[in-house]
Amino acid sequence: MVFHAQFPDWVLQQFPAIHQLEFLALLTAVRLWGLRWAGLRVQVYCDNTAVVNVINSGKTSDLLMGKILRNTWLVISSQEFASWHLDVVKYSSLFAAECGDAGSIKEETVTDELFALNSDL
């Protein structure tokens, strides 16, 4: 599954670093498709080592990354994923092979609410 959306200006102002934006994109995917993943093992391909390390360790000293992590775990726990794992992908051809034919990709609507973080976490 793949989605593409431009980050709204308010997101770019709130999350100035690329690793934060990439993690936010992962949270957005979890919010978009979490219900479809209930009870499944999910494998995510990510080429950002900082994001992979935070997800796999559950630790970060970056306050925004911590907030994204907590929001991600909230969605995952409510959707009851069996398990999930992030791999660092070094070659775009592997990603392309996993996505299949570009014509088979379904366009998803991504609203601003999907980018917003729960401030209570």
Contacts in CASP RR format, 6 or more apart in sequence:
PFRMAT RR
TARGET T0000
AUTHOR 0000-0000-0000
METHOD contacts of the structure
MODEL  1
MVFHAQFPDWVLQQFPAIHQLEFLALLTAVRLWGLRWAGLRVQVYCDNTA
VVNVINSGKTSDLLMGKILRNTWLVISSQEFASWHLDVVKYSSLFAAECG
DAGSIKEETVTDELFALNSDL
1 29 0 8 1.000
1 32 0 8 1.000
1 33 0 8 1.000
1 106 0 8 1.000
2 99 0 8 1.000
2 105 0 8 1.000
3 28 0 8 1.000
3 29 0 8 1.000
3 32 0 8 1.000
3 107 0 8 1.000
3 108 0 8 1.000
3 110 0 8 1.000
5 28 0 8 1.000
5 110 0 8 1.000
7 15 0 8 1.000
7 21 0 8 1.000
7 24 0 8 1.000
7 115 0 8 1.000
8 112 0 8 1.000
8 115 0 8 1.000
10 112 0 8 1.000
11 21 0 8 1.000
11 24 0 8 1.000
11 115 0 8 1.000
12 21 0 8 1.000
14 64 0 8 1.000
15 21 0 8 1.000
15 24 0 8 1.000
15 64 0 8 1.000
17 64 0 8 1.000
18 48 0 8 1.000
19 48 0 8 1.000
19 50 0 8 1.000
19 51 0 8 1.000
19 62 0 8 1.000
19 65 0 8 1.000
20 62 0 8 1.000
20 64 0 8 1.000
20 65 0 8 1.000
20 68 0 8 1.000
22 46 0 8 1.000
22 48 0 8 1.000
22 51 0 8 1.000
23 48 0 8 1.000
23 50 0 8 1.000
23 51 0 8 1.000
23 54 0 8 1.000
23 55 0 8 1.000
23 65 0 8 1.000
23 68 0 8 1.000
23 69 0 8 1.000
23 72 0 8 1.000
24 68 0 8 1.000
24 115 0 8 1.000
26 44 0 8 1.000
26 46 0 8 1.000
26 51 0 8 1.000
26 55 0 8 1.000
26 72 0 8 1.000
27 68 0 8 1.000
27 71 0 8 1.000
27 72 0 8 1.000
27 75 0 8 1.000
28 110 0 8 1.000
28 114 0 8 1.000
28 115 0 8 1.000
29 44 0 8 1.000
30 37 0 8 1.000
30 72 0 8 1.000
30 75 0 8 1.000
30 76 0 8 1.000
30 79 0 8 1.000
31 75 0 8 1.000
31 114 0 8 1.000
32 108 0 8 1.000
32 110 0 8 1.000
32 114 0 8 1.000
34 75 0 8 1.000
34 76 0 8 1.000
34 79 0 8 1.000
34 81 0 8 1.000
35 79 0 8 1.000
37 79 0 8 1.000
37 81 0 8 1.000
38 79 0 8 1.000
38 80 0 8 1.000
38 81 0 8 1.000
39 79 0 8 1.000
39 80 0 8 1.000
39 81 0 8 1.000
39 82 0 8 1.000
40 81 0 8 1.000
40 82 0 8 1.000
41 81 0 8 1.000
41 82 0 8 1.000
41 83 0 8 1.000
41 84 0 8 1.000
41 85 0 8 1.000
42 81 0 8 1.000
42 83 0 8 1.000
42 84 0 8 1.000
42 85 0 8 1.000
43 84 0 8 1.000
43 85 0 8 1.000
43 86 0 8 1.000
43 87 0 8 1.000
44 55 0 8 1.000
44 84 0 8 1.000
44 85 0 8 1.000
44 86 0 8 1.000
44 87 0 8 1.000
45 86 0 8 1.000
45 87 0 8 1.000
45 89 0 8 1.000
45 94 0 8 1.000
45 95 0 8 1.000
45 98 0 8 1.000
46 52 0 8 1.000
46 55 0 8 1.000
46 86 0 8 1.000
46 87 0 8 1.000
46 88 0 8 1.000
46 89 0 8 1.000
47 88 0 8 1.000
47 89 0 8 1.000
47 90 0 8 1.000
48 88 0 8 1.000
49 88 0 8 1.000
50 65 0 8 1.000
51 86 0 8 1.000
52 86 0 8 1.000
52 87 0 8 1.000
52 88 0 8 1.000
54 60 0 8 1.000
54 62 0 8 1.000
54 65 0 8 1.000
54 66 0 8 1.000
54 69 0 8 1.000
55 69 0 8 1.000
55 72 0 8 1.000
55 86 0 8 1.000
56 85 0 8 1.000
56 86 0 8 1.000
58 69 0 8 1.000
60 66 0 8 1.000
60 69 0 8 1.000
67 117 0 8 1.000
67 121 0 8 1.000
68 117 0 8 1.000
70 118 0 8 1.000
70 121 0 8 1.000
71 117 0 8 1.000
71 118 0 8 1.000
71 121 0 8 1.000
74 118 0 8 1.000
74 121 0 8 1.000
76 84 0 8 1.000
89 95 0 8 1.000
99 105 0 8 1.000
END
